[in-house]
Amino acid sequence: MYEFSSRVRYSEIDHRGTMTLPALINYFQDASTFHSEEVGMGMKILKEHKKAWVLTYWQVIVERYPALGESIVIGTFPTEFKGLYGTRNFYMKDSQGKFAAYANSIWAFMDLEKGRPTRPDSEHISAYKTEPPLDMPYEGRKIRMPESCKKAEPFPVRKYHIDTNEHVNNCQYVQMALEVIPREIRVRQLRVDYKKSAVLGDMICPNLSCETDRTVVELCDAGGNMYALVEFKE
């Protein structure tokens, strides 16, 4: 298990004075990155091996959004390595040790030269210690497609969307999807199924579906091929 402590910064809050969903997601992403760096399987080593762990799915549940100045602890640990994939849990706790948020995620080990998933070598997983999964309500990876969608205004991938893999960062897809929704929503559960990577200059063509119990945003290319399917529940 890996943990680090922080305080909620002004740059991480919204007009309510509480942490935004993208800020929360970034903490989880940072935790997994820091964990890999600590065990000697960080970004530099993986790049030398021309490999990367790529997020393919996650389910994030928010019990509450921490407020400005709150002390928080963010933690993560892998729960299983199987074939081409690894699963990892995340959590955010407040100063009382209570969960503010937690998540489950699935990662694919990628061969960057061939551009496809590959089985990790023992050295890529032996540095990590798997632990029992969090006691949380797990949903299956498959997100039900909406019956009908409304097309939204397309927009280009910008420089600030791109991460060190030269792809759109995982959290940026969530931010893009939130921008498509015409009203403000208080998300209690997020699920994202990442289909393919968008790169600088690509056009994102969003489709929006607002249902009774959920809001779904499809982020697609000009040909209708999906980059990410994002589901929000309030």
C-alpha positions in Angstrom: 0.0 0.0 0.0 1.2 3.5 -0.8 -0.1 6.7 1.0 0.6 10.4 1.0 -0.8 13.3 2.8 -2.0 16.7 1.5 -4.3 19.6 2.2 -7.1 20.8 -0.1 -5.8 23.8 -2.1 -7.6 26.8 -3.4 -6.8 25.7 -6.9 -8.6 22.4 -6.3 -12.0 23.8 -5.2 -15.1 25.0 -7.0 -17.5 27.9 -6.1 -18.9 25.9 -3.2 -15.4 25.8 -1.6 -15.1 22.0 -2.0 -12.8 19.8 -4.1 -13.8 19.3 -7.7 -14.2 15.9 -9.2 -11.2 16.4 -11.6 -9.0 17.4 -8.6 -10.0 14.3 -6.7 -9.2 12.1 -9.8 -5.8 13.8 -10.1 -5.0 12.9 -6.5 -5.7 9.2 -7.4 -3.6 9.4 -10.5 -0.8 11.0 -8.6 -1.0 8.3 -6.0 -0.5 5.5 -8.5 2.4 7.4 -10.1 4.1 8.1 -6.8 3.6 4.4 -5.8 5.4 3.2 -9.0 8.2 5.7 -8.5 8.7 4.5 -4.9 9.0 0.8 -5.9 11.4 1.5 -8.7 9.0 1.0 -11.6 8.4 4.6 -12.4 8.0 6.6 -15.6 11.7 6.7 -16.5 12.2 2.9 -16.2 9.0 2.1 -18.1 10.0 4.5 -20.9 13.4 2.8 -21.2 11.6 -0.5 -21.5 9.1 1.1 -24.0 6.2 0.0 -21.8 3.4 1.8 -19.9 0.5 1.0 -17.7 -2.6 2.5 -19.4 -5.9 3.1 -17.6 -8.7 1.3 -19.4 -11.6 1.7 -16.8 -12.4 3.1 -13.5 -15.3 3.5 -11.1 -15.0 6.3 -8.6 -17.4 6.7 -5.7 -17.5 10.0 -3.8 -19.0 10.0 -0.3 -18.2 13.7 0.1 -16.0 16.4 -1.4 -13.4 17.7 1.1 -13.3 21.4 1.7 -10.6 24.0 1.4 -7.8 23.5 3.8 -8.8 20.0 4.9 -6.1 17.5 5.7 -6.5 14.4 3.5 -4.7 11.1 3.0 -4.6 9.5 -0.4 -3.8 5.8 -0.8 -3.6 3.1 -3.4 -2.7 -0.5 -3.9 -2.9 -3.2 -6.6 -5.4 -6.0 -6.0 -4.6 -8.4 -8.8 -2.3 -8.9 -11.8 -3.8 -11.3 -14.4 -2.6 -11.7 -18.0 -2.3 -8.3 -19.7 -4.1 -6.4 -17.0 -3.8 -5.2 -13.4 -6.4 -3.9 -11.0 -5.9 -1.2 -8.5 -7.9 0.4 -5.7 -7.7 4.0 -4.5 -9.1 5.9 -1.5 -9.1 9.4 0.0 -9.6 9.7 3.8 -10.2 12.8 6.0 -8.5 13.7 9.2 -10.8 11.3 11.1 -9.9 8.4 9.0 -13.2 8.3 7.2 -13.5 7.6 3.5 -14.3 10.7 1.4 -13.9 8.8 -1.8 -12.7 5.4 -3.2 -12.2 3.8 -6.6 -11.6 0.6 -8.5 -9.5 0.7 -11.7 -8.3 -1.6 -14.5 -5.0 -1.1 -16.3 -3.5 -2.6 -19.4 0.2 -3.1 -19.8 1.1 -1.6 -23.1 4.0 -2.2 -25.6 4.6 1.4 -26.7 6.5 0.3 -29.8 3.8 -2.0 -31.1 1.0 0.1 -29.7 -0.9 -2.9 -28.2 -1.3 -4.6 -24.8 1.4 -7.2 -23.8 1.9 -9.4 -20.8 4.1 -7.7 -18.2 7.4 -9.4 -17.3 7.8 -10.5 -13.7 10.0 -7.5 -12.9 7.2 -5.2 -13.8 4.9 -6.7 -11.2 7.1 -8.2 -8.5 7.9 -4.8 -7.0 4.2 -4.4 -6.1 2.4 -6.2 -3.2 -1.2 -7.1 -3.9 -3.8 -6.6 -1.2 -7.5 -7.6 -0.7 -9.9 -5.3 -2.6 -11.7 -2.5 -0.7 -15.1 -3.2 0.6 -17.1 -1.1 -1.9 -20.0 -1.7 -4.3 -18.3 -2.8 -7.5 -20.0 -2.4 -10.8 -19.1 -4.4 -13.9 -16.8 -2.8 -16.4 -19.4 -2.7 -19.2 -21.2 0.7 -19.2 -24.7 0.4 -20.8 -24.9 2.5 -24.0 -27.6 5.1 -24.0 -30.6 4.5 -26.3 -30.4 8.0 -27.7 -28.0 10.9 -27.6 -27.9 14.5 -28.6 -24.9 15.8 -30.5 -22.9 18.5 -28.8 -20.4 21.0 -30.2 -17.1 19.4 -31.4 -13.8 20.8 -30.0 -10.1 20.1 -30.7 -7.6 18.5 -28.3 -5.4 21.2 -26.9 -1.9 21.2 -25.6 -3.0 21.3 -22.0 -4.9 18.0 -22.5 -1.7 16.1 -23.2 0.4 14.0 -20.8 3.9 12.5 -20.9 2.6 9.6 -23.1 1.6 12.3 -25.8 -2.0 11.3 -25.3 -5.0 13.0 -23.7 -4.6 12.6 -19.9 -7.2 10.3 -18.2 -8.7 13.1 -16.1 -9.0 15.4 -19.1 -11.7 13.1 -20.6 -13.7 13.6 -17.4 -13.3 17.4 -17.6 -14.3 17.4 -21.2 -17.4 15.3 -20.4 -18.4 17.7 -17.5 -18.1 20.7 -19.9 -20.6 19.1 -22.3 -23.3 18.8 -19.6 -25.5 22.0 -19.7 -26.2 22.0 -16.0 -24.1 21.6 -12.9 -24.2 18.1 -11.4 -23.0 16.8 -8.0 -21.4 13.5 -9.0 -21.6 10.7 -6.5 -20.3 8.0 -8.9 -18.2 8.2 -12.0 -17.4 5.3 -14.4 -15.2 5.7 -17.5 -14.5 3.1 -20.2 -11.4 4.3 -22.1 -11.5 3.0 -25.7 -8.7 4.6 -27.6 -6.2 7.5 -27.0 -6.8 11.0 -28.4 -3.8 13.0 -29.4 -3.0 16.7 -30.0 -5.0 18.1 -32.9 -7.7 15.4 -32.9 -11.3 16.7 -32.9 -13.5 15.5 -30.0 -17.2 15.0 -31.1 -19.3 14.6 -28.0 -22.7 13.0 -27.7 -24.9 13.6 -24.6 -27.6 11.5 -23.0 -29.5 12.7 -19.8 -31.5 9.8 -18.3 -33.4 9.6 -15.1 -30.7 7.9 -13.1 -27.6 8.9 -14.9 -25.9 11.2 -17.4 -23.7 9.7 -20.2 -21.3 11.4 -22.5 -19.7 9.7 -25.5 -16.4 11.3 -26.6 -15.9 10.3 -30.2 -13.8 11.1 -33.2 -15.2 12.6 -36.4 -16.0 9.1 -37.7 -18.0 8.2 -34.6 -15.2 6.0 -33.1 -15.2 6.4 -29.3 -12.3 7.7 -27.3 -14.1 7.3 -24.0 -17.5 6.5 -22.6 -18.2 8.5 -19.4 -21.1 7.8 -17.0 -22.1 10.2 -14.1 -24.6 9.4 -11.3 -25.7 12.0 -8.9 
